[in-house]
Amino acid sequence: MTQQPKAQPLASNVTDCALIFEGGGYRAAYTAGFARVLLEQGIYFDFVCGISAGASHTVDYVSRDLWRTRFAFLGERPKGIQINGLGSMLRGDRYFNADYLYEGCVEDGFMPFDWKTFCANPAQVAVQSFESDTGRSVTLTKDDMPDMESMMHAVRASSTLPGMMKPIRIDGHVMYDGGLGQGAGIPLHLAEDAGYKRFFFVATRPRGYRKLPPTGAERRMLLAVSKGNPYVRNALLTRWERYNVELTRLEGLAREGKAYIVYPDEMPLSSGTTDTHKLHEAYDQGHAQGMRELPRWREFLFGSPDAGPKPDPKVLREVEAEAEGYITISK
């Protein structure tokens, strides 16, 4: 009997630079195009981190799943499943049906997750959540993800918006979106805490963006959703200013050549956009932009526009032939 060759162990080829994904709700449909280009080109970072929607990108990228990286933010759902809106609220799921968006779609097979490849990948993972009863920023790593359920809980904890999603508990604490905590949505510190000095940052806002102070109506809404919790209230009311400070710091690192920021050329989506046509278009825009900018990415990561790993021809053939199939590059 002919013995089958053993599968090659997974390896990283970017070890001196951290990959960082910003959050932003369904704006991540656009930046999914960037993540997909990295995977298609065989560019594998050894440290990947993110917050909120960026936490979803983080685990999908580490699972090296081309299909899920593209599909996760396209707003698709099985017939009869409500993932957002009034129907979701009437069933007690808040505006976004987090039970289905994170765990349910994996359990019913609609959006499978390649847990085997995620575990086999040597890359470190870090996502951040916010402990609502202490105001503490909590970093969750692979050590906190011994099984797929705990991994999905960590991603959900990093993404749970107060008042918009059903809260989730980890170790007895109600956890909220990591953007409320340290960095205010710019998770640069997660990579710095791991010892990294160079950063490849995937942004969900165009160049020059800054958050504005909340308007009177926005302030009243923030006070309503944080009623009775001073930690959440303070985090929500000060987030705009803390975000701008951290973004300015990141831009300073980019000017020094220590960071590369991938800005969307434009952002046609809001965090709550769920129109599947708009989401598909935004993904295509992001992917096309990523391919245009790829030589600059390679120059920052590997030293010249044509340096670094070359894409596997088999993967490229699968990409060309893709028709909503399950594509993985773990083999």
FIKEKE-218331 format. One record per residue (C-alpha): residue in one letter; x negated, y, z. Coordinates in Angstrom, 3 decimals, m for minus. Each point is the difference from the previous one (the first is absolute). Last residue first. Layout:
<"a",<X,Y,Z>>
...
//
This chain:
<"k",<3.420,21.461,3.623>>
<"s",<1.283,2.924,2.059>>
<"i",<0.904,2.063,m3.019>>
<"t",<3.771,m0.217,0.366>>
<"i",<2.801,0.563,m2.467>>
<"y",<3.638,m0.830,0.808>>
<"g",<1.928,0.817,m3.140>>
<"e",<1.853,3.213,m0.838>>
<"a",<m1.061,m0.275,m3.648>>
<"e",<m3.750,0.279,0.023>>
<"a",<m1.616,m0.944,m3.305>>
<"e",<m2.493,2.850,m0.044>>
<"v",<m0.721,m0.418,3.698>>
<"e",<m0.470,m3.742,m0.423>>
<"r",<m2.467,0.600,m2.814>>
<"l",<m1.840,2.520,2.176>>
<"v",<m0.190,m2.515,2.840>>
<"k",<m1.430,m2.655,m2.298>>
<"p",<m2.547,2.477,m1.336>>
<"d",<m1.266,0.526,3.592>>
<"p",<m0.682,3.692,0.448>>
<"k",<m3.621,1.145,0.131>>
<"p",<m1.582,0.695,3.339>>
<"g",<m2.039,3.158,0.570>>
<"a",<m1.626,2.477,m2.325>>
<"d",<1.504,1.661,m3.075>>
<"p",<0.544,3.501,1.383>>
<"s",<m3.214,m0.055,2.099>>
<"g",<m0.989,m0.329,3.659>>
<"f",<2.177,m2.871,1.250>>
<"l",<2.810,1.550,2.056>>
<"f",<m0.114,3.641,m1.090>>
<"e",<m0.861,m0.777,m3.630>>
<"r",<2.524,m2.837,m0.107>>
<"w",<2.785,2.306,1.150>>
<"r",<m1.037,2.564,m2.579>>
<"p",<0.111,m2.646,m2.756>>
<"l",<3.444,m1.140,1.272>>
<"e",<1.599,3.443,m0.321>>
<"r",<1.904,m0.734,m3.196>>
<"m",<0.975,m3.488,1.213>>
<"g",<1.246,1.417,3.285>>
<"q",<2.054,2.642,m1.798>>
<"a",<1.700,m2.676,m2.098>>
<"h",<0.758,m2.045,3.127>>
<"g",<1.410,3.005,1.809>>
<"q",<2.215,0.996,m2.913>>
<"d",<1.261,m3.582,m0.389>>
<"y",<0.824,m0.120,3.714>>
<"a",<1.838,3.320,m0.291>>
<"e",<2.080,m1.281,m2.912>>
<"h",<0.942,m3.142,1.927>>
<"l",<0.987,2.099,3.025>>
<"k",<2.091,2.381,m2.099>>
<"h",<1.869,m2.903,m1.602>>
<"t",<0.465,m1.725,3.364>>
<"d",<1.636,3.029,1.612>>
<"t",<m1.064,m0.474,3.633>>
<"t",<m1.556,3.395,0.712>>
<"g",<m0.271,0.498,3.774>>
<"s",<m3.639,1.063,0.275>>
<"s",<0.508,2.346,m2.920>>
<"l",<m1.087,m0.824,m3.529>>
<"p",<m1.350,1.865,m3.040>>
<"m",<m3.454,0.460,1.526>>
<"e",<m2.437,1.542,m2.448>>
<"d",<m3.593,m0.692,m0.945>>
<"p",<0.034,m2.325,3.009>>
<"y",<m3.132,0.650,2.069>>
<"v",<m2.735,m2.625,0.316>>
<"i",<m2.344,1.427,2.635>>
<"y",<m3.645,m1.058,m0.103>>
<"a",<m1.866,0.445,3.262>>
<"k",<m3.601,0.486,1.089>>
<"g",<m0.993,2.246,m2.908>>
<"e",<m0.259,3.086,2.215>>
<"r",<3.009,1.561,m1.732>>
<"a",<1.947,m3.191,0.730>>
<"l",<m0.953,0.200,3.678>>
<"g",<1.406,3.529,0.106>>
<"e",<3.198,m1.246,m1.622>>
<"l",<0.349,m2.520,2.824>>
<"r",<m0.355,2.743,2.617>>
<"t",<2.619,2.123,m1.780>>
<"l",<2.322,m3.018,m0.033>>
<"e",<m0.534,m0.427,3.739>>
<"v",<0.903,3.615,0.765>>
<"n",<3.013,m0.091,m2.321>>
<"y",<1.347,m3.162,1.620>>
<"r",<m0.387,1.455,3.502>>
<"e",<1.997,3.079,m1.016>>
<"w",<2.869,m1.887,m1.606>>
<"r",<0.092,m2.592,2.795>>
<"t",<0.563,2.474,2.799>>
<"l",<3.801,m0.246,0.265>>
<"l",<0.140,m3.743,m0.661>>
<"a",<m2.740,m0.931,2.465>>
<"n",<1.402,2.278,2.709>>
<"r",<3.471,m1.491,m0.329>>
<"v",<m1.292,m3.578,m0.122>>
<"y",<m1.965,0.459,3.209>>
<"p",<2.787,1.988,1.692>>
<"n",<2.576,m2.769,m0.489>>
<"g",<3.515,0.873,1.160>>
<"k",<1.137,1.304,m3.368>>
<"s",<m2.504,m0.880,m2.722>>
<"v",<2.538,m0.439,m2.825>>
<"a",<1.855,3.174,1.017>>
<"l",<m3.106,2.143,0.496>>
<"l",<m1.226,m0.966,m3.460>>
<"m",<3.391,0.913,m1.504>>
<"r",<0.025,3.367,1.771>>
<"r",<m3.531,0.678,m1.250>>
<"e",<1.004,m0.861,m3.546>>
<"a",<2.916,2.443,0.146>>
<"g",<m2.201,2.773,1.368>>
<"t",<m2.685,m0.712,m2.567>>
<"p",<m2.873,m2.298,0.885>>
<"p",<m3.482,1.501,m0.413>>
<"l",<m1.393,m0.622,m3.489>>
<"k",<m2.113,m2.979,m1.076>>
<"r",<m2.889,0.696,m2.354>>
<"y",<m0.529,m1.185,m3.566>>
<"g",<m3.022,1.281,m1.921>>
<"r",<m0.550,m3.165,m2.043>>
<"p",<3.171,m2.032,m0.428>>
<"r",<1.545,m2.046,2.834>>
<"t",<m0.005,m3.788,0.405>>
<"a",<m3.741,m0.225,0.613>>
<"v",<m2.260,m3.026,m0.553>>
<"f",<m3.239,0.609,1.914>>
<"f",<m3.281,m1.672,m0.910>>
<"f",<m2.214,0.659,3.035>>
<"r",<m3.673,0.027,0.871>>
<"k",<m1.407,0.104,3.553>>
<"y",<1.576,m3.175,1.400>>
<"g",<m0.556,m1.119,3.595>>
<"a",<3.333,m1.681,0.745>>
<"d",<1.114,3.098,1.935>>
<"e",<m0.722,2.033,m3.137>>
<"a",<2.274,m2.253,m2.051>>
<"l",<2.910,0.398,2.409>>
<"h",<m0.854,3.696,0.390>>
<"l",<0.861,0.711,m3.636>>
<"p",<3.603,m1.056,0.575>>
<"i",<1.544,3.252,m1.345>>
<"g",<3.613,m0.338,1.197>>
<"a",<m0.134,2.241,3.076>>
<"g",<m3.688,m0.890,0.512>>
<"q",<0.735,m1.448,3.425>>
<"g",<3.663,m0.818,0.490>>
<"l",<3.298,0.878,m1.653>>
<"g",<m1.240,m1.359,m3.320>>
<"g",<m0.173,m3.441,1.589>>
<"d",<3.765,m0.310,m0.367>>
<"y",<1.651,m1.171,3.205>>
<"m",<m0.412,m2.793,2.533>>
<"v",<2.263,m0.853,2.925>>
<"h",<m2.312,m1.653,2.535>>
<"g",<0.508,m3.438,1.547>>
<"d",<m3.067,m1.582,m1.566>>
<"i",<1.232,1.133,m3.420>>
<"r",<3.562,1.256,m0.300>>
<"i",<1.773,1.081,m3.182>>
<"p",<2.371,2.923,m0.419>>
<"k",<2.787,m0.151,m2.632>>
<"m",<m0.859,2.488,m2.702>>
<"m",<0.949,3.608,m0.746>>
<"g",<0.369,1.456,3.510>>
<"p",<m3.723,m0.114,0.678>>
<"l",<m1.852,m1.221,m3.126>>
<"t",<m1.399,m3.520,0.265>>
<"s",<m3.033,m0.355,m2.294>>
<"s",<m2.934,m1.078,2.178>>
<"a",<2.262,m2.279,2.018>>
<"r",<1.211,m1.556,m3.254>>
<"v",<m3.562,m0.742,m1.063>>
<"a",<m0.764,m1.527,3.403>>
<"h",<3.233,m2.019,m0.020>>
<"m",<m0.874,m1.328,m3.461>>
<"m",<m3.379,m1.156,1.312>>
<"s",<1.641,m1.548,3.067>>
<"e",<2.339,m1.982,m2.259>>
<"m",<m2.829,m1.066,m2.293>>
<"d",<m1.996,m1.577,2.799>>
<"p",<m2.950,0.872,2.227>>
<"m",<0.408,3.727,m0.790>>
<"d",<m1.377,1.927,2.995>>
<"d",<m3.542,m1.220,m0.728>>
<"k",<0.596,1.111,m3.589>>
<"t",<0.113,3.561,1.308>>
<"l",<2.544,2.235,1.749>>
<"t",<m1.072,3.457,1.155>>
<"v",<2.256,1.621,2.594>>
<"s",<0.462,3.760,0.392>>
<"r",<1.292,0.726,3.501>>
<"g",<2.975,2.266,0.661>>
<"t",<0.844,m2.194,2.994>>
<"d",<3.655,m1.031,m0.469>>
<"s",<0.046,0.408,m3.781>>
<"e",<m3.120,m2.016,m0.676>>
<"f",<m1.104,1.186,m3.448>>
<"s",<m1.271,m2.355,m2.714>>
<"q",<m3.230,m0.277,m1.961>>
<"v",<m1.194,m2.527,m2.561>>
<"a",<m3.449,m1.585,m0.226>>
<"v",<m1.198,m2.859,m2.205>>
<"q",<m3.472,m1.501,m0.379>>
<"a",<m0.809,m1.700,m3.278>>
<"p",<m1.126,m3.645,0.151>>
<"n",<2.956,m1.112,m2.169>>
<"a",<0.978,m3.535,0.983>>
<"c",<2.786,1.197,2.314>>
<"f",<1.587,2.241,m2.638>>
<"t",<m0.505,m2.736,m2.590>>
<"k",<1.993,m2.505,2.057>>
<"w",<2.665,2.568,0.907>>
<"d",<0.903,0.668,m3.620>>
<"f",<3.274,1.847,0.684>>
<"p",<3.253,m0.867,m1.710>>
<"m",<2.426,2.735,m1.143>>
<"f",<3.390,m1.567,m0.666>>
<"g",<m0.973,m3.187,1.830>>
<"d",<2.732,0.229,2.640>>
<"e",<m2.515,0.300,2.853>>
<"v",<m2.159,2.541,m1.801>>
<"c",<2.864,2.361,m0.836>>
<"g",<1.304,m0.354,3.556>>
<"e",<m3.190,0.904,1.863>>
<"y",<m0.905,3.474,m1.242>>
<"l",<2.713,1.690,m2.069>>
<"y",<2.677,m2.350,1.340>>
<"d",<m0.221,0.823,3.693>>
<"a",<m0.964,3.572,m0.906>>
<"n",<3.405,0.752,m1.527>>
<"f",<m0.627,3.724,m0.529>>
<"y",<2.688,2.467,1.114>>
<"r",<0.559,m1.764,3.332>>
<"d",<0.545,m3.803,0.004>>
<"g",<3.237,0.107,1.998>>
<"r",<2.196,m1.421,m2.754>>
<"l",<1.494,3.447,m0.622>>
<"m",<m3.514,1.407,m0.423>>
<"s",<m0.881,m2.468,m2.770>>
<"g",<3.196,0.822,m1.835>>
<"l",<m0.692,3.715,0.355>>
<"g",<m3.405,m0.132,m1.660>>
<"n",<m2.879,m2.432,m0.190>>
<"i",<m0.982,m3.608,m0.695>>
<"q",<3.458,m1.377,m0.834>>
<"i",<m0.180,m3.644,m1.099>>
<"g",<2.924,m1.255,m2.101>>
<"k",<m2.056,m0.758,m3.088>>
<"p",<m3.646,m0.392,0.889>>
<"r",<m2.091,3.192,0.362>>
<"e",<m2.203,2.155,m2.200>>
<"g",<m1.104,3.400,1.284>>
<"l",<m3.289,0.037,m1.900>>
<"f",<m2.142,0.291,3.132>>
<"a",<m1.028,m3.625,0.550>>
<"f",<m0.197,m0.995,m3.679>>
<"r",<m3.416,1.241,m1.072>>
<"t",<m2.060,m1.248,2.932>>
<"r",<2.270,m3.053,0.150>>
<"w",<m0.857,m1.009,m3.567>>
<"l",<m3.726,0.602,0.169>>
<"d",<m0.444,m1.932,3.242>>
<"r",<m3.509,0.426,1.321>>
<"s",<1.262,m0.827,3.535>>
<"v",<m2.243,2.854,1.173>>
<"y",<1.791,2.355,m2.405>>
<"d",<3.421,m1.078,1.284>>
<"v",<m1.150,0.448,3.612>>
<"t",<m1.276,3.527,m0.564>>
<"h",<2.756,1.130,m2.373>>
<"s",<2.527,m0.830,2.706>>
<"a",<m2.064,1.943,2.553>>
<"g",<m0.080,2.922,m2.438>>
<"a",<3.794,0.081,0.175>>
<"s",<m0.501,0.797,3.711>>
<"i",<m3.717,0.416,0.686>>
<"g",<m2.974,m1.518,m1.766>>
<"c",<m3.239,m1.919,0.257>>
<"v",<m2.290,m2.115,m2.147>>
<"f",<m3.555,m1.100,0.792>>
<"d",<m2.027,m2.380,m2.188>>
<"f",<1.213,1.573,m3.229>>
<"y",<0.634,m2.099,m3.118>>
<"i",<m0.200,1.511,m3.476>>
<"g",<0.993,m2.849,m2.346>>
<"q",<1.209,2.354,m2.736>>
<"e",<3.583,m1.226,0.236>>
<"l",<m0.127,0.401,3.773>>
<"l",<m1.204,3.608,m0.107>>
<"v",<2.489,0.809,m2.768>>
<"r",<2.826,m1.437,2.143>>
<"a",<m0.883,2.220,2.927>>
<"f",<0.149,3.084,m2.243>>
<"g",<3.361,m1.027,m1.470>>
<"a",<1.292,m0.642,3.510>>
<"t",<m0.794,3.696,0.483>>
<"y",<3.074,0.964,m2.031>>
<"a",<2.345,m2.431,1.782>>
<"a",<m1.555,1.251,3.250>>
<"r",<2.071,3.158,m0.362>>
<"y",<2.674,m2.368,1.291>>
<"g",<m0.996,0.688,3.592>>
<"g",<m2.976,2.335,0.316>>
<"g",<m2.925,m1.848,1.502>>
<"e",<m3.679,0.610,m0.757>>
<"f",<m2.135,m2.979,m1.003>>
<"i",<m3.676,m0.184,1.005>>
<"l",<m2.684,m2.160,m1.639>>
<"a",<m3.249,0.068,1.975>>
<"c",<m3.454,0.307,m1.581>>
<"d",<m3.245,m1.897,0.609>>
<"t",<1.242,m3.526,m0.731>>
<"v",<1.538,0.271,m3.450>>
<"n",<m0.465,m3.416,m1.659>>
<"s",<2.108,m2.106,2.371>>
<"a",<0.083,m3.789,m0.102>>
<"l",<2.537,m2.796,m0.286>>
<"p",<m1.373,m3.518,0.095>>
<"q",<m0.282,m1.731,m3.383>>
<"a",<2.555,m2.737,m0.507>>
<"k",<m1.529,m3.460,0.008>>
<"p",<m0.321,m1.725,m3.341>>
<"q",<2.470,m2.864,m0.524>>
<"q",<m1.522,m3.471,0.243>>
<"t",<0.577,m2.165,m3.043>>
<"m",<1.339,m3.411,0.966>>
//
